[in-house]
Amino acid sequence: MKKVAIMTDNIACIGPEMAQKFGIGIIPYHVVMDGKSYSDPEIDMERLYARLRKKENLPVTSAPNEKEILDAYRELSQRAKAIVHISMTFVFTA
């Protein structure tokens, strides 16, 4: 078991190969297009870029939900004693 693991979100633009190689946990943000939410691995990037080029009916982003964050931490905690999270921003409320 590692002493420390790194967790980030997909805003960091770390590809799956690098994440795998270094054991980095990644929490996906979401893109909402036409009323449907897509996590980063699910989004069709060509469709997204085409939509952005048109500059109409633009997609929006959405932060990961609490379950996604908790699941990612649970998984990574099985491989390390401590987790350092580097993130754009998260606001937790109780």
C-alpha positions as a printed Julia matrix, in Angstrom:
94×3 Matrix{Float64}:
   0.0    0.0     0.0
   1.25   3.47   -0.91
   1.71   6.12    1.76
   0.04   8.87   -0.3
  -2.14   8.86   -3.4
  -3.17  11.78   -5.58
  -6.77  12.58   -6.45
  -7.81  15.26   -8.94
 -10.65  15.99  -11.32
 -10.67  15.78  -15.07
 -10.18  19.54  -15.31
  -6.48  18.7   -14.72
  -6.39  17.08  -18.2
  -4.5   14.01  -17.05
  -5.06  11.24  -19.56
  -6.04   7.71  -18.56
  -2.57   6.36  -19.36
  -0.85   8.8   -17.01
  -3.47   8.27  -14.31
  -2.96   4.5   -14.56
   0.84   4.76  -14.57
   0.98   6.94  -11.46
  -2.13   5.64   -9.69
  -3.89   9.02   -9.81
  -7.6    9.04   -9.04
  -9.71  11.22  -11.31
 -13.21  12.49  -10.56
 -15.1   13.43  -13.74
 -16.93  16.69  -14.26
 -19.99  16.55  -16.49
 -21.03  18.24  -19.72
 -24.75  18.84  -20.16
 -25.96  18.95  -23.77
 -29.58  18.9   -24.87
 -30.71  18.14  -21.35
 -28.5   15.05  -20.96
 -25.5   14.86  -18.64
 -22.35  13.14  -19.9
 -19.34  12.36  -17.73
 -15.95  13.05  -19.27
 -15.3    9.52  -20.56
 -18.77   9.37  -22.16
 -18.75  12.63  -24.11
 -18.36  12.6   -27.87
 -15.65  15.25  -28.19
 -16.27  15.86  -31.9
 -19.92  16.6   -31.18
 -18.93  18.86  -28.29
 -16.41  20.82  -30.38
 -18.91  21.15  -33.25
 -21.45  22.6   -30.81
 -18.89  25.04  -29.45
 -17.94  26.21  -32.95
 -21.58  26.99  -33.75
 -21.8   29.2   -30.63
 -25.47  28.43  -30.18
 -27.26  26.16  -27.74
 -23.97  25.86  -25.87
 -23.41  23.01  -23.43
 -22.83  23.7   -19.76
 -20.69  21.93  -17.18
 -21.67  20.39  -13.89
 -19.55  19.38  -10.92
 -19.44  15.74   -9.85
 -22.06  14.7    -7.33
 -21.35  13.58   -3.77
 -21.64   9.88   -4.62
 -19.06  10.13   -7.4
 -16.65  11.91   -5.05
 -17.2    9.43   -2.23
 -16.84   6.42   -4.55
 -13.56   7.79   -5.92
 -12.2    8.34   -2.42
 -13.27   4.88   -1.29
 -11.54   3.25   -4.24
  -8.32   5.21   -3.81
  -8.29   4.67   -0.03
  -7.9    0.94   -0.68
  -4.51   1.65   -2.28
  -3.07   4.38   -0.02
  -2.95   5.47    3.6
  -3.53   9.15    2.76
  -4.99  11.07   -0.18
  -3.97  14.51   -1.45
  -6.73  16.08   -3.5
  -5.8   18.75   -6.05
  -8.93  20.3    -7.46
 -10.36  23.29   -9.24
 -12.94  23.69   -6.47
 -15.37  21.7    -4.38
 -17.79  23.06   -1.84
 -18.99  20.57    0.74
 -22.0   21.28    2.89
 -23.33  19.29    5.78
